[in-house]
Amino acid sequence: MDDIQKLLNEWDMFDGAIVQHGFTEYNRDYRLFIEILPLREDGTLHPVEYLFRGCMEAHYMTVVPAFAVYMNDTLIDFEKYEEAYKNSPDSVDGFVWGV
């Protein structure tokens, strides 16, 4: 629990994005990849990798309500989303995941 509190104190994750998470290939540790503020000089979010060592169990949940989860695979790839929107703006209703 101390590791989680340290992470929250050290980094401002408001309006950031969890871009990947999961157990390591050897299943002892849990890795979290996030992009957070402050922005880098090029205007992109600052990438952070955090390793929870000795994590035997992990639970997570989303705060996105079920009605807002669109199962349109166009919304998981920003380039596909842009192309679909350019061709037919009304055909893509939702937000791109991981933005």
Secondary structure by P-SEA (a helix, b strand, c coil): caaaaaaaaaccccccccccccccccccbbbbbbbbcccccccccbbbbbbbccccbbbbbbcccccccccccccccaaaaaaaaaacccccccccccc
